[in-house]
Amino acid sequence: MNVTPLAVHSSRAVREALRSHGWDEALADTAAVGIETTAFHLTGLDQGAIEALVPFAGSLGLEILTGESWAILCGSRSRLSALARPWSIPQPLAEIAVSIGLNLPAEPATTWQTGRGTVLLDRPVILGILNVTPDSFSDGGRFAGVEAAVQQAEAMIREGANIVDIGGESTRPGRASDVPQDEELRRVLPVIESLLRRNPDLIISVDTVKAAVARAALSAGAAIVNDVSGLRLDPDMAGVVAAAGAGLILMHSRGSILELASYQHADYGGDVVGGVLRELREALDRAGKGGVSPDAVVIDPGFGFGKTVEQNILLLDQLASLRALGRPVLVGPSRKRFLGAVTGLEPEDRDRATATACALAYGRGARLFRVHSVAAARESLALAHALAEFP
């Protein structure tokens, strides 16, 4: 007899073991996903629900730990799916069943619809950051001129950027005032137009919270809107995106444009992952009500925005929780303060840490990566992707 431990941080080990015994590939995939282990932290439970949940969860083969008004529930995806059936479980557990069902990991999306067609997500997609501002925390206005910006964008394309993300308003901490709409347009439109003249097939994203700026950028040829407010700050943004058939990045953040990168709104009641999930779900609801197709939406947990160092690290570790929202995940850890706190390095020296964070995020389900140094991220993500796809 031989006993081999199977690492279950992904479904691959079980899948390959089943295939080695002659299982059909599709059946092996389904079975392997079914025994994927997931855990849930339930709070705000009444005593009746707990008393009903303990024996019922046990009968399904689930592990459960409880206390006053809370429970931690853990087990395979197939067993948890059996719990998430409000029509077939004891009535006191109906609300729990619905909530579990809403938060089970969804199958990852394989495409993203943008104003310039479909972006495939079968491998890492890199967005090169192009700040055309005089006050960026990272590159300090180096690309504020049109020619300098175009040259930097083309350098990122040569290094492997799939998309160029152009921003005309800095979100760095400590800013004294926001950027007027006309000034933001003056910064971004000439760069978009010049880039597309020289690179007509390029997919461009515009990083803005202003619907008027988004509308003008999309008319100039941009295909994606990256709204770092998650549609909170301009009620017209969703309609602009929907009318243009553009892609949309919904980033989690809190507060006004001047507060986004501060710690002013970093109180999540001890549950930063739950708070981010809840507020991203609200952003998705805003997008849907505004007419944006779900296939056009990507979500971003907002590393560095309204989160402490410890909260950012926890969110990176628990990134797979965002799979419950059913949309592709984009991360933007590039040169952020939490990487500086961990490494002791200044922003311009954080590209290796950024690349490492991207590789870790890929293993936790992210498929899009917004970075300053494309080459470093591309190399680390190539290895992460090879691990995920092997053999």
KOLRO-853869 format. One record per atom (N, C-alpha, C): x, y, z; residue in one letter. Coordinates in steps of 0.05 Angstrom, whole numbers, padded with zeros to 5 digits, always signed. Example, Ala and Ser with C-alpha at 12.3 -4.5 7.8 and 13.67 -1.06 7.14 Angstrom:
# KOLRO-853869
+00264-00114+00156A/+00246-00090+00156A/+00264-00066+00156A/+00257-00045+00142S/+00273-00021+00143S/+00258+00001+00157S/
END
This chain:
# KOLRO-853869
+00017-00024+00000M/+00000+00000+00000M/+00017+00025+00000M/+00008+00046-00014N/+00023+00071-00015N/+00003+00093-00009N/+00011+00112+00009V/-00006+00134+00016V/+00009+00160+00009V/-00004+00177-00009T/+00008+00202-00018T/-00009+00225-00009T/+00002+00243+00007P/-00014+00267+00014P/-00020+00284-00011P/-00044+00295-00012L/-00051+00313-00035L/-00054+00341-00024L/-00039+00360-00035A/-00042+00388-00027A/-00068+00399-00039A/-00084+00410-00022V/-00111+00418-00032V/-00115+00448-00032V/-00092+00463-00035H/-00096+00492-00038H/-00109+00499-00065H/-00108+00479-00084S/-00123+00481-00109S/-00135+00454-00114S/-00152+00452-00134S/-00165+00426-00140S/-00148+00408-00158S/-00124+00418-00165R/-00108+00403-00185R/-00100+00375-00176R/-00090+00374-00151A/-00079+00348-00141A/-00100+00326-00143A/-00125+00332-00134V/-00146+00312-00134V/-00154+00306-00163V/-00156+00327-00180R/-00163+00323-00208R/-00143+00304-00222R/-00117+00309-00218E/-00097+00293-00231E/-00097+00264-00221E/-00102+00261-00195A/-00103+00234-00183A/-00126+00219-00196A/-00149+00231-00199L/-00172+00218-00211L/-00167+00211-00240L/-00154+00230-00255R/-00148+00225-00283R/-00128+00202-00286R/-00110+00199-00266S/-00091+00177-00268S/-00104+00150-00265S/-00129+00150-00254H/-00144+00125-00251H/-00164+00121-00274H/-00161+00137-00295G/-00178+00134-00318G/-00203+00150-00319G/-00207+00168-00300W/-00231+00184-00300W/-00231+00203-00324W/-00255+00207-00335D/-00259+00227-00356D/-00251+00255-00345D/-00238+00271-00362E/-00228+00297-00353E/-00250+00315-00341E/-00273+00317-00354A/-00294+00334-00344A/-00305+00324-00317A/-00308+00298-00315L/-00317+00287-00289L/-00297+00291-00267L/-00271+00288-00274A/-00250+00293-00254A/-00250+00321-00245A/-00254+00340-00263D/-00255+00369-00256D/-00278+00374-00237D/-00302+00363-00244T/-00325+00368-00227T/-00322+00356-00199T/-00311+00332-00198A/-00308+00320-00172A/-00287+00334-00155A/-00265+00343-00168A/-00244+00357-00154A/-00254+00384-00143A/-00269+00398-00159V/-00281+00423-00149V/-00300+00418-00126V/-00315+00396-00128G/-00334+00390-00107G/-00322+00385-00080G/-00298+00375-00078I/-00286+00371-00052I/-00267+00394-00043I/-00267+00415-00059E/-00253+00439-00051E/-00264+00449-00024E/-00247+00455-00005T/-00255+00462+00022T/-00260+00492+00024T/-00282+00500+00037T/-00288+00528+00041T/-00298+00531+00070T/-00293+00555+00081A/-00303+00560+00108A/-00318+00587+00108A/-00338+00589+00126F/-00353+00613+00129F/-00355+00621+00158F/-00354+00647+00163H/-00357+00658+00189H/-00385+00671+00190H/-00402+00661+00206L/-00430+00671+00209L/-00432+00686+00235L/-00443+00710+00234T/-00447+00726+00258T/-00476+00736+00258T/-00485+00746+00282G/-00512+00756+00285G/-00533+00734+00285G/-00525+00710+00294L/-00544+00687+00295L/-00560+00688+00321L/-00585+00680+00319D/-00600+00677+00344D/-00596+00648+00355D/-00603+00644+00379Q/-00598+00618+00392Q/-00613+00595+00378Q/-00637+00601+00368G/-00652+00580+00354G/-00638+00571+00329G/-00627+00590+00314A/-00613+00583+00290A/-00588+00566+00296A/-00574+00573+00317I/-00550+00558+00324I/-00558+00530+00332I/-00579+00527+00348E/-00587+00501+00357E/-00596+00483+00334E/-00608+00496+00313A/-00616+00480+00290A/-00592+00474+00272A/-00573+00493+00271L/-00551+00490+00252L/-00531+00468+00260L/-00526+00466+00286V/-00505+00447+00296V/-00511+00418+00287V/-00535+00408+00294P/-00540+00380+00285P/-00543+00377+00255P/-00555+00397+00242F/-00559+00394+00213F/-00533+00395+00198F/-00516+00414+00206A/-00489+00415+00193A/-00473+00390+00198A/-00476+00379+00222G/-00462+00354+00228G/-00472+00331+00211G/-00498+00331+00206S/-00509+00309+00190S/-00499+00310+00161S/-00491+00334+00152L/-00480+00337+00125L/-00450+00332+00124L/-00438+00327+00146G/-00409+00323+00147G/-00393+00348+00148G/-00405+00370+00157L/-00391+00395+00159L/-00380+00399+00187L/-00357+00412+00189E/-00346+00420+00214E/-00359+00446+00223E/-00365+00448+00249I/-00377+00473+00259I/-00367+00480+00286I/-00359+00505+00290L/-00352+00516+00316L/-00371+00539+00322L/-00381+00540+00346T/-00401+00561+00353T/-00394+00575+00379T/-00406+00598+00382G/-00406+00613+00406G/-00431+00629+00408G/-00431+00649+00425E/-00455+00665+00429E/-00460+00682+00404E/-00480+00676+00388S/-00489+00690+00364S/-00471+00687+00340S/-00451+00668+00341W/-00434+00664+00317W/-00428+00634+00312W/-00419+00629+00288A/-00411+00602+00281A/-00390+00603+00259A/-00372+00584+00259I/-00353+00580+00236I/-00360+00553+00224I/-00366+00553+00199L/-00375+00530+00185L/-00354+00523+00163L/-00346+00497+00162C/-00325+00490+00144C/-00331+00462+00132C/-00325+00459+00106G/-00329+00434+00094G/-00324+00435+00064G/-00330+00413+00050S/-00326+00413+00021S/-00348+00429+00008S/-00341+00438-00016R/-00361+00454-00032R/-00387+00438-00036R/-00385+00412-00042S/-00409+00396-00047S/-00426+00395-00022S/-00414+00391+00002R/-00430+00390+00026R/-00442+00417+00034R/-00427+00438+00029L/-00438+00465+00034L/-00460+00471+00014L/-00458+00462-00010S/-00479+00466-00030S/-00505+00452-00021S/-00502+00429-00007A/-00525+00415+00004A/-00539+00431+00025A/-00523+00448+00040L/-00535+00465+00060L/-00549+00489+00048L/-00539+00498+00025A/-00549+00522+00012A/-00574+00517-00005A/-00593+00503+00007R/-00619+00496-00006R/-00642+00502+00013R/-00651+00527+00012P/-00671+00536+00032P/-00697+00520+00030P/-00702+00507+00007W/-00727+00492+00004W/-00726+00464+00017W/-00702+00456+00026S/-00700+00428+00036S/-00687+00426+00063S/-00686+00448+00077I/-00673+00447+00104I/-00692+00458+00125I/-00686+00454+00150P/-00704+00465+00171P/-00708+00495+00169P/-00733+00504+00174Q/-00741+00532+00170Q/-00722+00552+00184Q/-00713+00547+00208P/-00696+00567+00221P/-00670+00571+00207P/-00663+00553+00188L/-00638+00556+00173L/-00641+00568+00145L/-00665+00576+00138A/-00670+00585+00110A/-00653+00609+00103A/-00652+00629+00121E/-00636+00653+00115E/-00606+00646+00113E/-00597+00628+00130I/-00569+00619+00129I/-00563+00606+00102I/-00582+00589+00094A/-00578+00575+00068A/-00575+00594+00045A/-00593+00614+00044V/-00591+00634+00023V/-00564+00648+00023V/-00556+00657+00047S/-00530+00671+00049S/-00506+00654+00041S/-00507+00629+00049I/-00485+00610+00041I/-00485+00607+00011I/-00508+00604-00001G/-00510+00601-00030G/-00499+00626-00044G/-00504+00649-00034L/-00494+00674-00047L/-00464+00677-00044L/-00452+00664-00025N/-00424+00668-00019N/-00406+00644-00026N/-00418+00623-00038L/-00401+00601-00047L/-00384+00611-00071L/-00360+00602-00073P/-00343+00611-00095P/-00355+00605-00122P/-00356+00625-00139A/-00367+00621-00166A/-00345+00611-00185A/-00353+00598-00207E/-00334+00590-00227E/-00321+00615-00239E/-00295+00616-00241P/-00282+00641-00251P/-00290+00648-00279P/-00295+00674-00284A/-00301+00683-00311A/-00276+00681-00329A/-00280+00674-00353T/-00257+00670-00372T/-00254+00692-00392T/-00273+00711-00392T/-00271+00733-00411T/-00281+00759-00397T/-00274+00782-00409W/-00282+00808-00401W/-00290+00824-00425W/-00314+00834-00426Q/-00323+00849-00449Q/-00317+00879-00446Q/-00303+00890-00466T/-00296+00919-00465T/-00306+00932-00491T/-00301+00958-00492G/-00310+00973-00516G/-00294+00966-00540G/-00272+00951-00537R/-00256+00942-00560R/-00255+00912-00562R/-00277+00900-00554G/-00278+00871-00557G/-00273+00856-00531G/-00268+00830-00534T/-00265+00812-00512T/-00236+00809-00503T/-00232+00812-00477V/-00205+00806-00465V/-00206+00778-00453V/-00189+00761-00462L/-00188+00734-00452L/-00173+00733-00426L/-00183+00717-00407L/-00172+00716-00380L/-00160+00688-00375L/-00152+00674-00396D/-00140+00648-00392D/-00111+00649-00383D/-00100+00673-00382R/-00073+00678-00372R/-00073+00706-00360R/-00052+00713-00345P/-00052+00740-00332P/-00054+00763-00352P/-00070+00783-00345V/-00073+00807-00361V/-00061+00830-00346V/-00043+00844-00358I/-00029+00866-00345I/-00038+00893-00355I/-00045+00911-00336L/-00052+00938-00343L/-00028+00955-00334L/-00015+00969-00353G/+00007+00987-00347G/-00004+01014-00337G/+00006+01023-00315I/-00003+01048-00303I/+00011+01072-00317I/-00005+01090-00327L/+00006+01114-00339L/-00007+01139-00326L/+00007+01150-00307N/-00002+01174-00293N/+00007+01199-00308N/-00012+01214-00318V/-00006+01238-00333V/-00012+01262-00315V/-00003+01260-00290T/-00007+01280-00270T/+00019+01291-00260T/+00019+01316-00249P/+00044+01327-00239P/+00051+01318-00211P/+00032+01304-00198D/+00035+01299-00169D/+00031+01270-00161D/+00036+01251-00179S/+00033+01222-00172S/+00052+01215-00149S/+00043+01197-00131F/+00060+01189-00109F/+00084+01173-00118F/+00081+01161-00142S/+00102+01142-00151S/+00121+01153-00171S/+00110+01166-00192D/+00128+01176-00213D/+00130+01206-00215D/+00116+01220-00197G/+00121+01249-00193G/+00120+01266-00218G/+00102+01261-00237G/+00099+01279-00259G/+00118+01274-00282G/+00132+01251-00283R/+00151+01245-00304R/+00138+01242-00331R/+00112+01236-00331F/+00098+01231-00357F/+00075+01250-00362F/+00077+01274-00351A/+00056+01294-00354A/+00054+01305-00382A/+00076+01305-00397G/+00075+01314-00425G/+00066+01292-00443G/+00054+01300-00466V/+00042+01280-00484V/+00064+01261-00495V/+00086+01272-00505E/+00106+01255-00517E/+00119+01236-00496E/+00124+01246-00472A/+00135+01229-00451A/+00116+01207-00444A/+00090+01214-00443A/+00070+01194-00436A/+00068+01173-00457A/+00068+01181-00482V/+00066+01161-00504V/+00090+01143-00504V/+00114+01154-00500Q/+00138+01137-00500Q/+00137+01117-00477Q/+00127+01126-00453Q/+00125+01107-00431Q/+00104+01086-00436Q/+00082+01093-00448A/+00061+01073-00455A/+00072+01053-00474A/+00086+01061-00494E/+00097+01043-00514E/+00119+01025-00503E/+00134+01036-00483A/+00153+01019-00469A/+00139+00997-00453A/+00117+01004-00440M/+00102+00984-00425M/+00090+00963-00444M/+00081+00971-00467I/+00070+00952-00486I/+00091+00933-00495I/+00116+00943-00500R/+00137+00925-00508R/+00144+00905-00486R/+00141+00914-00461E/+00147+00896-00438E/+00125+00876-00433E/+00102+00879-00446G/+00081+00859-00443G/+00054+00869-00432G/+00050+00895-00430A/+00024+00906-00421A/+00003+00899-00442A/-00020+00889-00433N/-00042+00884-00450N/-00060+00908-00453N/-00061+00924-00433I/-00078+00948-00431I/-00062+00971-00419I/-00067+00995-00427V/-00054+01019-00415V/-00076+01034-00400V/-00071+01039-00374D/-00091+01052-00357D/-00081+01081-00352D/-00095+01100-00363I/-00087+01129-00362I/-00103+01144-00342I/-00089+01157-00323G/-00102+01173-00303G/-00093+01201-00302G/-00112+01220-00300G/-00106+01248-00299G/-00111+01261-00273G/-00117+01245-00252E/-00121+01256-00225E/-00108+01238-00205E/-00089+01248-00190S/-00075+01231-00170S/-00093+01226-00146S/-00090+01202-00135T/-00104+01195-00110T/-00084+01192-00087T/-00061+01204-00090R/-00040+01202-00069R/-00050+01214-00043R/-00040+01204-00020P/-00048+01215+00006P/-00039+01244+00009P/-00055+01261+00023G/-00047+01288+00029G/-00053+01309+00009G/-00067+01302-00013R/-00074+01322-00032R/-00092+01343-00020R/-00089+01368-00029A/-00105+01390-00017A/-00131+01396-00032A/-00132+01389-00058S/-00156+01395-00073S/-00159+01375-00096S/-00184+01373-00106D/-00188+01355-00129D/-00180+01370-00155D/-00180+01355-00177V/-00172+01366-00203V/-00197+01374-00218V/-00199+01399-00228P/-00222+01407-00243P/-00226+01390-00268P/-00251+01387-00276Q/-00257+01370-00299Q/-00242+01378-00324Q/-00241+01404-00330D/-00228+01413-00354D/-00198+01407-00354D/-00186+01409-00331E/-00157+01403-00329E/-00152+01373-00332E/-00169+01357-00321E/-00166+01328-00324E/-00169+01320-00353E/-00188+01332-00367L/-00191+01327-00396L/-00167+01336-00411L/-00156+01359-00404R/-00132+01370-00418R/-00109+01351-00415R/-00107+01337-00393R/-00085+01318-00388R/-00088+01292-00403R/-00112+01281-00404V/-00115+01253-00414V/-00122+01251-00443V/-00139+01269-00453L/-00148+01266-00481L/-00126+01266-00502L/-00107+01285-00501P/-00086+01285-00521P/-00069+01259-00520P/-00065+01248-00497V/-00050+01223-00494V/-00065+01200-00507V/-00091+01198-00501I/-00107+01176-00513I/-00107+01179-00543I/-00111+01203-00554E/-00112+01206-00583E/-00085+01200-00596E/-00064+01210-00584S/-00037+01205-00595S/-00030+01175-00594S/-00036+01162-00572L/-00030+01134-00569L/-00045+01117-00590L/-00070+01123-00594L/-00086+01107-00613L/-00078+01113-00642L/-00069+01137-00648R/-00059+01142-00675R/-00035+01124-00681R/-00018+01120-00661R/+00006+01104-00665R/+00002+01075-00660R/-00019+01068-00644N/-00024+01040-00637N/-00054+01035-00638N/-00065+01033-00663P/-00094+01033-00666P/-00108+01009-00653P/-00094+00987-00647D/-00107+00964-00635D/-00105+00964-00605D/-00093+00984-00594L/-00088+00985-00565L/-00114+00988-00549L/-00117+00973-00527I/-00139+00976-00509I/-00130+00996-00487I/-00145+01017-00484I/-00139+01038-00465I/-00161+01039-00444I/-00153+01042-00419S/-00171+01046-00396S/-00166+01075-00386S/-00188+01088-00379V/-00185+01115-00367V/-00192+01113-00338V/-00174+01123-00321D/-00177+01122-00292D/-00189+01149-00283D/-00215+01148-00278T/-00229+01173-00270T/-00254+01167-00254T/-00262+01186-00238V/-00287+01184-00223V/-00309+01203-00234V/-00302+01217-00256K/-00320+01237-00267K/-00333+01226-00293K/-00359+01226-00294A/-00373+01216-00317A/-00367+01231-00342A/-00364+01258-00340A/-00358+01274-00364A/-00331+01267-00375A/-00311+01262-00358V/-00285+01255-00367V/-00286+01227-00380V/-00301+01209-00368A/-00304+01182-00379A/-00317+01183-00407A/-00338+01199-00409R/-00352+01202-00435R/-00333+01212-00457R/-00318+01232-00451A/-00299+01244-00471A/-00277+01224-00478A/-00267+01210-00458A/-00245+01191-00462A/-00255+01167-00479A/-00279+01158-00474L/-00291+01136-00490L/-00296+01145-00518L/-00305+01169-00522S/-00309+01180-00549S/-00283+01183-00564S/-00261+01187-00549A/-00234+01190-00561A/-00222+01163-00568A/-00234+01141-00558G/-00224+01114-00565G/-00218+01096-00542G/-00219+01106-00517A/-00215+01089-00494A/-00237+01068-00493A/-00231+01044-00482A/-00250+01022-00482A/-00259+01014-00455A/-00247+01024-00434I/-00252+01016-00406I/-00252+01041-00388I/-00270+01041-00368V/-00269+01061-00347V/-00261+01048-00321V/-00240+01058-00309N/-00231+01049-00283N/-00240+01069-00262N/-00262+01063-00248D/-00273+01081-00228D/-00265+01072-00201D/-00246+01087-00189V/-00235+01080-00163V/-00254+01086-00141V/-00277+01098-00147S/-00298+01102-00126S/-00319+01081-00127S/-00317+01062-00146G/-00338+01041-00148G/-00365+01052-00154G/-00367+01074-00170L/-00392+01087-00178L/-00405+01102-00155L/-00390+01109-00134R/-00402+01123-00112R/-00403+01153-00116R/-00384+01164-00131L/-00381+01193-00131L/-00394+01208-00154L/-00403+01194-00175D/-00417+01208-00197D/-00440+01189-00206D/-00464+01198-00201P/-00487+01180-00207P/-00491+01175-00237P/-00478+01191-00254D/-00481+01188-00283D/-00461+01168-00295D/-00441+01159-00279M/-00420+01143-00290M/-00430+01117-00302M/-00447+01102-00288A/-00456+01077-00298A/-00470+01080-00325A/-00486+01100-00328G/-00500+01105-00353G/-00481+01111-00376G/-00460+01126-00370V/-00440+01132-00391V/-00427+01106-00400V/-00419+01089-00381V/-00405+01064-00388V/-00424+01046-00404V/-00449+01044-00395A/-00469+01027-00409A/-00474+01037-00437A/-00477+01063-00441A/-00484+01074-00467A/-00461+01068-00487A/-00436+01068-00477A/-00413+01064-00495A/-00407+01035-00499A/-00419+01017-00483G/-00412+00989-00484G/-00384+00984-00475G/-00375+01000-00456A/-00347+00998-00447A/-00344+00978-00425A/-00319+00970-00420G/-00313+00955-00396G/-00312+00973-00372G/-00315+00961-00348L/-00316+00977-00324L/-00301+00962-00302L/-00283+00977-00289I/-00269+00967-00265I/-00281+00981-00241I/-00292+00965-00223L/-00303+00975-00198L/-00284+00970-00176L/-00272+00992-00166M/-00253+00989-00144M/-00266+00995-00117M/-00259+00980-00097H/-00269+00986-00070H/-00254+01009-00058H/-00269+01028-00047S/-00257+01051-00033S/-00278+01063-00016S/-00270+01082+00001R/-00289+01096+00018R/-00281+01125+00018R/-00301+01143+00022G/-00296+01171+00025G/-00295+01186-00001G/-00288+01212+00001S/-00286+01229-00022S/-00260+01224-00037S/-00256+01237-00060I/-00232+01233-00075I/-00207+01241-00060I/-00210+01260-00041L/-00187+01269-00026L/-00182+01251-00002L/-00200+01233+00005E/-00198+01216+00028E/-00191+01187+00020E/-00192+01180-00006L/-00190+01152-00014L/-00166+01138-00003L/-00143+01151-00004A/-00118+01137+00004A/-00110+01142+00033A/-00129+01154+00048S/-00123+01159+00077S/-00133+01136+00093S/-00128+01137+00119Y/-00139+01117+00138Y/-00164+01127+00152Y/-00176+01148+00141Q/-00199+01161+00154Q/-00223+01142+00156Q/-00226+01124+00137H/-00249+01107+00136H/-00240+01078+00137H/-00220+01072+00153A/-00209+01045+00154A/-00220+01027+00176A/-00242+01035+00188D/-00255+01019+00209D/-00275+01000+00196D/-00269+00975+00196Y/-00287+00954+00185Y/-00299+00936+00206Y/-00299+00946+00231G/-00310+00930+00252G/-00297+00903+00256G/-00271+00902+00250G/-00257+00877+00253G/-00260+00857+00231G/-00273+00865+00209D/-00278+00846+00186D/-00274+00860+00160D/-00249+00866+00153V/-00243+00880+00128V/-00252+00865+00103V/-00249+00838+00104V/-00257+00822+00080V/-00288+00823+00077V/-00302+00820+00099G/-00331+00822+00097G/-00341+00850+00088G/-00328+00871+00098G/-00335+00898+00090G/-00330+00903+00060G/-00307+00894+00051V/-00301+00897+00022V/-00320+00882+00005V/-00326+00857+00013L/-00345+00841-00002L/-00373+00854-00004L/-00382+00863+00019R/-00409+00876+00020R/-00410+00901+00003R/-00389+00918+00005E/-00389+00943-00010E/-00384+00939-00040E/-00369+00919-00047L/-00366+00913-00076L/-00392+00902-00087L/-00406+00886-00071R/-00432+00876-00080R/-00451+00900-00085R/-00450+00920-00068E/-00466+00944-00072E/-00458+00959-00098E/-00432+00960-00103A/-00422+00972-00128A/-00432+00957-00153A/-00432+00930-00151L/-00442+00914-00173L/-00472+00920-00177L/-00486+00924-00156D/-00515+00930-00158D/-00519+00957-00171D/-00502+00977-00164R/-00504+01003-00177R/-00499+01001-00207R/-00479+00985-00214A/-00472+00981-00243A/-00496+00968-00257A/-00507+00947-00245G/-00530+00934-00258G/-00554+00953-00262G/-00560+00968-00241K/-00583+00987-00243K/-00577+01009-00264K/-00551+01015-00269G/-00544+01035-00289G/-00543+01024-00317G/-00548+00998-00320G/-00549+00986-00347G/-00524+00973-00356G/-00503+00971-00339V/-00478+00959-00347V/-00481+00928-00346V/-00473+00915-00368S/-00475+00886-00369S/-00455+00874-00349S/-00464+00852-00335P/-00445+00839-00317P/-00419+00830-00330P/-00421+00822-00356D/-00397+00813-00370D/-00376+00835-00374D/-00385+00860-00370A/-00367+00883-00375A/-00353+00891-00349A/-00359+00878-00327V/-00349+00888-00301V/-00327+00871-00289V/-00306+00884-00280V/-00285+00872-00264V/-00284+00885-00237V/-00277+00870-00216I/-00277+00882-00189I/-00248+00884-00179I/-00243+00904-00162D/-00216+00909-00151D/-00220+00914-00121D/-00206+00899-00104P/-00209+00903-00075P/-00198+00929-00065P/-00183+00944-00081G/-00173+00970-00072G/-00151+00970-00052G/-00130+00955-00058F/-00107+00955-00040F/-00096+00984-00036F/-00092+00991-00011G/-00081+01018-00006G/-00101+01040-00003G/-00127+01033-00007F/-00148+01054-00006F/-00165+01049+00018F/-00162+01066+00038G/-00179+01063+00062G/-00174+01038+00078G/-00149+01028+00077K/-00142+01004+00091K/-00114+01007+00103K/-00111+00997+00128T/-00085+00998+00141T/-00066+00977+00130T/-00041+00978+00138V/-00022+00958+00129V/-00032+00930+00135V/-00041+00925+00159E/-00050+00898+00167E/-00074+00890+00152E/-00092+00909+00146Q/-00117+00902+00131Q/-00110+00895+00102Q/-00091+00909+00090N/-00083+00903+00063N/-00071+00875+00061N/-00054+00868+00081I/-00042+00841+00081I/-00062+00819+00084I/-00081+00824+00102L/-00103+00804+00107L/-00120+00801+00081L/-00126+00824+00069L/-00142+00823+00045L/-00128+00808+00022L/-00102+00812+00020L/-00087+00797+00000L/-00087+00767+00006L/-00084+00760+00031D/-00085+00732+00038D/-00112+00719+00033D/-00133+00735+00037Q/-00161+00724+00035Q/-00174+00732+00008Q/-00158+00739-00012L/-00168+00749-00037L/-00188+00729-00050L/-00184+00704-00046A/-00201+00684-00059A/-00230+00687-00050A/-00235+00700-00028S/-00262+00705-00019S/-00279+00721-00039S/-00265+00737-00055L/-00279+00754-00075L/-00291+00737-00098L/-00283+00712-00099R/-00295+00694-00120R/-00326+00692-00116R/-00335+00697-00092A/-00364+00696-00087A/-00379+00716-00104A/-00366+00737-00113L/-00380+00758-00128L/-00383+00751-00158L/-00370+00730-00166G/-00374+00720-00193G/-00362+00737-00216G/-00345+00756-00210R/-00333+00772-00231R/-00303+00770-00230R/-00289+00775-00252P/-00260+00774-00252P/-00248+00794-00232P/-00226+00786-00220V/-00213+00803-00200V/-00188+00816-00211V/-00186+00842-00207L/-00163+00858-00214L/-00150+00867-00188L/-00124+00867-00187V/-00110+00878-00163V/-00090+00899-00172V/-00086+00919-00155G/-00067+00940-00160G/-00050+00946-00136G/-00033+00927-00128P/-00015+00932-00105P/+00009+00949-00111P/+00012+00958-00135S/+00037+00969-00145S/+00048+00992-00128S/+00071+00987-00115R/+00086+01007-00100R/+00071+01019-00077R/+00051+01005-00067K/+00033+01016-00046K/+00048+01017-00019K/+00036+01033-00001R/+00049+01037+00025R/+00052+01012+00041R/+00033+00993+00039F/+00035+00969+00055F/+00060+00953+00046F/+00067+00954+00021L/+00091+00940+00012L/+00116+00954+00023L/+00115+00981+00024G/+00137+00996+00037G/+00140+00990+00066G/+00117+00986+00080A/+00118+00980+00108A/+00131+00953+00113A/+00125+00934+00095V/+00136+00907+00098V/+00166+00906+00091V/+00173+00920+00069T/+00200+00917+00058T/+00219+00939+00068T/+00208+00961+00078G/+00225+00984+00085G/+00235+01000+00062G/+00223+00996+00038L/+00233+01009+00014L/+00216+01033+00005L/+00228+01052-00009E/+00214+01074-00020E/+00198+01066-00045E/+00178+01082-00053P/+00160+01074-00075P/+00175+01064-00100P/+00196+01078-00108E/+00210+01071-00133E/+00225+01045-00131E/+00228+01034-00107D/+00243+01009-00103D/+00225+00986-00096D/+00199+00989-00100R/+00180+00968-00091R/+00170+00950-00114R/+00183+00950-00137D/+00173+00935-00159D/+00176+00905-00155D/+00197+00896-00142R/+00200+00867-00136R/+00179+00858-00117R/+00173+00874-00096A/+00152+00867-00078A/+00125+00867-00092A/+00121+00886-00110T/+00096+00887-00126T/+00093+00862-00142T/+00114+00853-00156A/+00113+00829-00172A/+00107+00805-00155A/+00118+00803-00131T/+00112+00781-00113T/+00083+00782-00105T/+00073+00805-00098A/+00045+00808-00090A/+00026+00799-00113A/+00034+00806-00138C/+00017+00798-00161C/+00017+00767-00164C/+00040+00755-00161A/+00041+00726-00163A/+00024+00712-00141A/+00026+00723-00117L/+00009+00712-00095L/-00020+00716-00101L/-00027+00739-00112A/-00055+00745-00118A/-00065+00727-00140A/-00048+00720-00160Y/-00056+00702-00181Y/-00064+00675-00169Y/-00048+00665-00150G/-00054+00640-00138G/-00080+00640-00122G/-00089+00664-00115R/-00114+00667-00100R/-00137+00676-00118R/-00134+00675-00144G/-00156+00680-00162G/-00155+00705-00179G/-00138+00724-00173A/-00137+00748-00190A/-00127+00741-00218A/-00137+00756-00238R/-00129+00751-00265R/-00120+00776-00280R/-00124+00799-00268L/-00116+00824-00279L/-00099+00840-00259L/-00078+00853-00269F/-00057+00864-00252F/-00050+00892-00262F/-00054+00912-00245R/-00048+00940-00252R/-00022+00948-00239R/-00001+00953-00255V/+00026+00956-00244V/+00041+00979-00259V/+00061+00989-00245H/+00080+01009-00258H/+00101+00995-00274H/+00114+00974-00262S/+00135+00960-00276S/+00124+00934-00288S/+00119+00936-00314V/+00106+00913-00328V/+00125+00889-00330V/+00150+00894-00336A/+00169+00872-00340A/+00171+00854-00315A/+00174+00867-00291A/+00176+00851-00267A/+00151+00835-00261A/+00128+00847-00265A/+00103+00833-00260A/+00099+00810-00280A/+00106+00815-00305R/+00103+00795-00326R/+00119+00770-00319R/+00143+00774-00310E/+00160+00751-00303E/+00149+00734-00280E/+00141+00748-00259S/+00130+00733-00236S/+00104+00720-00243S/+00087+00733-00259L/+00062+00721-00266L/+00065+00698-00286L/+00086+00699-00302A/+00091+00676-00320A/+00095+00651-00304A/+00110+00653-00282L/+00115+00630-00265L/+00089+00621-00250L/+00075+00641-00240A/+00050+00634-00226A/+00030+00620-00245A/+00029+00630-00269H/+00011+00618-00289H/+00020+00590-00296H/+00047+00586-00299A/+00057+00559-00305A/+00050+00539-00283A/+00052+00547-00258L/+00045+00530-00236L/+00015+00522-00237L/-00002+00542-00244A/-00030+00537-00245A/-00038+00519-00268A/-00023+00520-00290E/-00030+00505-00313E/-00017+00478-00316E/+00005+00474-00300F/+00020+00449-00302F/+00003+00425-00291F/+00003+00401-00303P/+00018+00395-00328P/+00001+00402-00352P/
END
